[in-house]
């Protein structure tokens, strides 16, 4: 945040957040209203004339509550890559109001969420005619909520604009995983956690999927690769909220190596004085939280452990969405009689290496290889981009 915005936050007055105007022609501009928002993705409460954060909804910690409101995608007549916003909001001290946007890629998947900042527009990694905005409210737990009166968006194309996020490497990163638990609680995207649930949390909302969606999914495997689960990212954490460590151009902590979570550096090496972005002493090196079902059933873990994580939306190639649920068995061979070597959660958007003929399931003899020795029946996967034959 800029110094001016920080000062405005401290005053708790109504302010306008305006990104730098584009010099290019404006092929699209529009307003956001609560009546057009998706009720399935609401974790923000509407009043007659504004939106405010509910203390009962959104990701909660001992210190803060966060909520998101995802709006319908907007289709424009011309391709754009640069999005500006003006927001009228009342923001108490210590709270935050942000607008994120993402764009549809040529293969039908979404780019990461990119925040529109007060001093600069969001620049998407590819030109697109389909963009989607999201409102994010965050504030100290129990304090007065920020309220938003209006959002005005404007989209344009600028050939000289530098993207803020790009596709990353296909290789996974070794990070420390902790069990989230919190059954009965609500995640940052509005999902109510159930027993033996299947999702993960990452410490950046850039990869936060919509509720009941897997448009941001991770492949998380034990260190030896014996078991893996494909699970959607439905929460933000642990420790940090702006640590997209899997990106080369990360939002914060740019001096850390790609693939190293800030909490890991703080815990192991005393980075940032051993503290997270909120000034809390980091008690473990976690870079991912696993829901109970992912932790116990998908990976078969008994305690917090090091795992290998691949961030599926940063990897190109064929993909599909798991339609069976709550989980789909992952087999070592293309047969229902083969050993189960992992799980794929419903809604998970998985990358597919190739397709092979195997046992007929629900009238379908195609099986999809997600990883070496990891197969799922194509009968339970909606194909987004068809894979080649193995």
C-alpha positions in Angstrom: 0.0 0.0 0.0 1.1 3.6 -0.6 1.8 6.0 2.2 -1.2 8.0 1.2 -3.5 5.0 1.4 -2.0 4.0 4.7 -2.7 7.5 6.1 -6.3 7.3 4.8 -6.7 3.9 6.4 -5.7 5.4 9.7 -8.3 8.1 9.5 -11.2 5.7 8.9 -12.8 8.2 6.5 -14.5 7.5 3.2 -11.8 7.5 0.4 -11.6 6.8 -3.3 -9.0 4.3 -4.5 -8.1 5.0 -8.1 -5.5 3.2 -10.1 -3.4 5.1 -12.6 -5.5 5.8 -15.7 -4.5 3.9 -18.9 -3.2 5.9 -21.9 -4.8 3.4 -24.3 -8.3 3.3 -25.6 -10.9 2.0 -23.2 -12.8 -0.9 -24.7 -14.7 -1.6 -21.5 -15.9 0.0 -18.2 -18.6 -1.1 -15.8 -19.9 -0.9 -12.2 -20.3 -3.7 -9.7 -23.5 -4.0 -7.7 -24.6 -6.5 -5.0 -27.6 -7.6 -7.0 -25.3 -9.0 -9.7 -22.9 -10.9 -7.4 -22.8 -14.7 -7.1 -24.7 -15.7 -3.9 -22.7 -19.0 -3.7 -19.4 -17.1 -3.3 -20.6 -14.4 -0.8 -18.7 -14.1 2.4 -19.5 -10.4 2.6 -22.8 -9.0 4.0 -24.9 -6.6 2.0 -26.7 -3.6 3.5 -29.1 -1.4 1.5 -26.4 0.9 0.2 -23.0 -0.8 0.9 -21.1 -4.0 1.7 -19.5 -4.8 5.0 -17.5 -7.7 6.5 -19.4 -10.1 8.7 -17.5 -11.3 11.8 -19.1 -14.8 11.3 -17.9 -15.3 7.8 -14.6 -15.6 6.0 -11.2 -16.9 7.2 -10.9 -16.2 10.9 -7.8 -16.2 13.1 -7.3 -14.9 16.6 -6.4 -11.6 15.1 -8.3 -11.0 11.8 -11.3 -11.9 9.7 -11.2 -11.9 5.9 -14.1 -12.2 3.4 -14.4 -12.3 -0.4 -17.1 -11.4 -2.8 -16.7 -12.8 -6.4 -18.6 -11.1 -9.1 -19.7 -12.6 -12.5 -17.2 -12.7 -15.3 -17.3 -9.8 -17.8 -17.0 -10.4 -21.5 -15.7 -7.5 -23.5 -15.7 -6.8 -27.3 -12.0 -6.3 -27.4 -9.1 -8.1 -25.7 -7.6 -6.3 -22.7 -4.7 -6.8 -20.3 -4.9 -3.8 -18.0 -7.6 -3.1 -15.4 -8.1 0.0 -13.3 -10.6 0.6 -10.5 -12.1 3.3 -8.4 -13.6 2.3 -5.0 -15.6 4.4 -2.6 -15.1 2.9 0.8 -15.0 3.6 4.5 -12.0 1.8 6.0 -11.4 1.7 9.8 -7.8 1.7 11.1 -6.1 -1.7 10.6 -8.6 -2.8 8.0 -8.2 -3.4 4.2 -10.3 -3.2 1.1 -8.9 -4.6 -2.1 -10.1 -5.4 -5.6 -8.6 -8.4 -7.4 -9.1 -9.4 -11.1 -8.2 -12.4 -13.2 -8.4 -13.2 -16.9 -9.5 -16.2 -18.9 -6.6 -17.9 -20.7 -6.8 -19.3 -24.2 -7.0 -22.9 -22.8 -10.0 -22.0 -20.7 -8.3 -21.8 -17.3 -7.9 -18.6 -15.3 -4.8 -16.6 -14.6 -4.0 -15.8 -11.0 -5.8 -13.1 -9.1 -4.0 -9.8 -9.4 -4.7 -6.9 -7.1 -5.5 -3.5 -8.5 -3.4 -1.2 -6.4 -4.1 2.5 -5.6 -1.1 3.6 -7.5 -1.2 1.2 -10.4 -3.6 -0.9 -12.4 -3.6 -4.7 -12.5 -1.7 -6.1 -15.5 -2.8 -9.6 -16.6 -0.3 -12.1 -18.0 -2.3 -12.4 -21.3 -4.7 -10.5 -23.4 -8.2 -11.7 -22.8 -11.8 -10.7 -23.6 -13.1 -12.4 -20.3 -12.2 -10.9 -16.9 -13.6 -11.4 -13.4 -13.4 -9.1 -10.4 -13.4 -10.0 -6.7 -13.8 -7.7 -3.6 -11.7 -8.6 -0.5 -12.4 -7.1 2.9 -10.2 -7.8 5.9 -10.1 -6.3 9.4 -9.2 -7.0 13.1 -11.6 -9.5 14.6 -14.3 -7.8 16.7 -13.5 -4.3 15.3 -15.7 -2.1 13.1 -16.0 -3.5 9.6 -14.9 -1.7 6.5 -17.8 -0.8 4.2 -17.8 -0.4 0.4 -20.3 1.9 -1.4 -19.3 1.5 -5.0 -16.7 0.0 -7.4 -16.0 1.3 -10.9 -13.8 -0.8 -13.2 -12.2 0.2 -16.5 -10.3 -2.2 -18.9 -7.9 -1.5 -21.7 -5.0 -2.9 -23.6 -1.5 -1.6 -23.2 1.3 -3.3 -25.2 4.0 -1.9 -23.0 2.5 -3.0 -19.7 4.5 -5.5 -17.7 2.5 -8.5 -16.4 2.5 -9.0 -12.6 2.3 -12.8 -12.8 3.4 -15.5 -15.2 3.1 -19.2 -15.6 5.7 -20.8 -13.3 7.8 -24.0 -13.5 6.2 -27.4 -13.6 8.4 -28.8 -10.9 6.9 -28.9 -7.4 8.4 -27.4 -4.3 9.3 -29.1 -1.0 7.4 -27.3 1.7 6.3 -28.0 5.3 2.6 -29.0 5.7 0.4 -28.6 8.8 -3.1 -29.9 9.4 -5.7 -27.1 9.4 -8.6 -28.7 11.3 -11.0 -26.0 12.2 -14.1 -28.2 11.5 -17.2 -26.0 11.5 -15.2 -22.9 10.7 -15.5 -20.9 7.4 -12.6 -20.5 4.9 -11.6 -17.3 3.1 -13.8 -18.3 0.1 -16.9 -19.0 2.2 -16.6 -22.8 2.5 -17.8 -24.3 5.8 -15.3 -26.9 6.9 -16.7 -30.4 7.4 -15.1 -33.5 9.0 -12.3 -35.1 6.9 -12.6 -32.3 4.4 -10.5 -32.1 1.2 -8.9 -28.7 0.4 -5.7 -26.8 1.2 -4.7 -23.3 2.3 -1.9 -21.3 0.8 -0.5 -18.0 2.2 -1.7 -15.8 -0.7 -5.1 -15.1 -2.1 -3.6 -14.9 -5.6 -4.4 -18.7 -5.8 -7.7 -18.7 -3.8 -10.3 -20.6 -5.7 -14.0 -19.9 -5.6 -16.2 -21.9 -3.3 -17.2 -25.2 -4.8 -14.6 -24.7 -7.6 -11.1 -26.0 -8.2 -9.9 -23.4 -10.6 -6.8 -23.2 -8.4 -5.8 -26.7 -7.4 -2.6 -28.2 -6.0 -1.0 -31.6 -6.4 0.4 -32.4 -3.0 2.5 -35.6 -2.5 4.4 -37.3 0.2 8.2 -36.8 -0.1 8.6 -40.3 -1.6 5.8 -39.8 -4.1 3.9 -42.9 -2.8 0.7 -41.0 -2.3 -0.7 -37.8 -3.7 -3.9 -35.7 -3.5 -5.3 -33.2 -5.9 -7.2 -30.6 -3.8 -8.6 -27.1 -4.4 -7.2 -24.0 -2.7 -10.1 -22.8 -0.5 -8.3 -20.9 2.3 -5.6 -18.4 2.9 -2.7 -19.2 5.3 -0.7 -20.4 7.1 1.0 -17.4 8.8 1.0 -15.0 5.8 -1.6 -13.7 3.3 0.6 -12.1 0.6 3.3 -14.8 0.2 2.9 -16.3 -3.2 6.3 -18.0 -2.8 5.7 -20.3 -5.9 6.0 -17.3 -8.2 9.2 -15.8 -9.4 7.8 -12.3 -9.1 6.2 -12.7 -5.7 4.0 -10.0 -4.1 6.1 -9.7 -0.9 9.6 -11.0 0.3 11.1 -10.6 -3.2 14.6 -11.3 -1.8 13.7 -14.9 -0.9 14.3 -17.7 -3.4 11.3 -18.8 -5.4 9.7 -21.8 -3.7 10.8 -20.8 -0.2 7.8 -19.7 2.0 8.5 -16.7 4.2 7.5 -18.7 7.3 10.1 -21.3 6.5 12.8 -18.6 6.1 11.6 -16.9 9.3 11.6 -20.1 11.3 14.8 -21.7 10.1 17.0 -18.6 9.4 15.5 -15.8 11.4 14.3 -14.0 8.3 12.3 -10.8 9.1 13.3 -11.2 12.7 11.6 -14.6 12.8 8.2 -13.0 12.3 5.4 -13.2 9.7 3.8 -10.2 7.9 1.7 -9.4 11.0 4.7 -9.3 13.4 3.9 -12.7 15.0 6.7 -15.0 15.9 6.6 -17.9 13.5 6.3 -21.2 15.4 6.8 -23.6 12.4 8.0 -23.4 8.8 4.6 -24.2 7.2 4.0 -23.2 3.6 0.7 -25.0 3.2 -2.2 -26.1 5.4 -4.1 -29.4 4.6 -7.7 -30.1 5.5 -8.1 -33.2 7.7 -9.2 -35.5 4.8 -6.3 -34.4 2.6 -3.9 -34.8 5.6 -5.1 -38.2 6.9 -6.8 -39.9 3.9 -5.2 -38.5 0.8 -1.6 -38.5 2.0 -1.9 -40.9 5.0 0.0 -38.5 7.3 0.2 -38.9 11.0 2.0 -35.6 11.9 3.0 -32.4 10.2 5.4 -33.3 7.4 7.4 -32.1 4.5 5.6 -32.6 1.2 6.0 -31.9 -2.5 3.5 -29.4 -3.9 2.8 -28.6 -7.5 0.6 -25.5 -8.2 -1.6 -26.9 -11.1 -2.7 -23.5 -12.4 1.0 -22.5 -13.0 1.5 -25.5 -15.3 0.4 -25.6 -18.9 -1.1 -28.6 -20.7 -4.3 -30.6 -20.9 -6.6 -30.4 -17.9 -10.0 -31.5 -16.6 -12.3 -31.1 -13.6 -13.1 -33.9 -11.1 -16.9 -34.4 -11.0 -17.1 -37.4 -8.6 -17.2 -36.7 -4.9 -16.4 -36.0 -2.3 -13.2 -37.7 -3.6 -12.1 -39.9 -6.5 -9.7 -42.7 -6.0 -6.4 -42.4 -7.7 -5.1 -45.8 -8.8 -1.6 -47.2 -9.6 -2.9 -48.7 -12.9 -5.9 -48.0 -15.1 -8.1 -50.5 -13.2 -10.5 -50.4 -10.3 -8.7 -53.4 -8.9 -5.3 -51.6 -8.7 -4.1 -50.2 -5.4 -5.3 -46.7 -4.3 -2.3 -44.4 -4.3 -4.1 -41.1 -3.6 -7.2 -39.1 -4.0 -8.6 -36.3 -6.2 -11.1 -34.1 -4.5 -14.3 -33.1 -6.2 -14.0 -29.8 -8.1 -10.2 -30.3 -8.4 -8.9 -28.9 -11.7 -6.1 -31.4 -12.6 -3.4 -31.4 -15.2 -3.4 -34.6 -17.4 -0.3 -36.1 -18.8 -2.0 -38.5 -21.2 -4.9 -40.9 -21.7 -4.8 -44.7 -21.9 -7.3 -47.5 -22.5 -8.2 -49.4 -19.4 -11.1 -51.0 -17.5 -14.5 -49.8 -18.6 -16.1 -47.6 -15.9 -19.6 -46.2 -16.4 -19.3 -47.1 -20.1 -16.0 -45.3 -20.5 -12.7 -47.2 -21.1 -10.5 -44.2 -20.9 -8.2 -43.5 -17.9 -6.2 -40.4 -17.3 -2.6 -40.4 -16.1 -2.1 -37.4 -13.7 1.4 -38.4 -12.7 3.7 -41.4 -13.0 1.7 -44.4 -11.6 -1.3 -42.2 -10.8 -4.5 -42.9 -12.8 -8.2 -41.8 -12.6 -11.1 -43.0 -14.6 -12.1 -40.5 -17.3 -15.8 -41.3 -16.5 -15.5 -38.9 -13.5 -13.5 -36.1 -15.1 -15.0 -33.3 -17.2 -12.3 -32.7 -19.9 -11.3 -29.0 -20.4 -8.5 -29.7 -22.9 -8.1 -33.2 -24.3 -4.9 -35.0 -23.5 -2.8 -37.0 -26.0 -2.6 -40.8 -25.9 0.0 -42.3 -23.5 
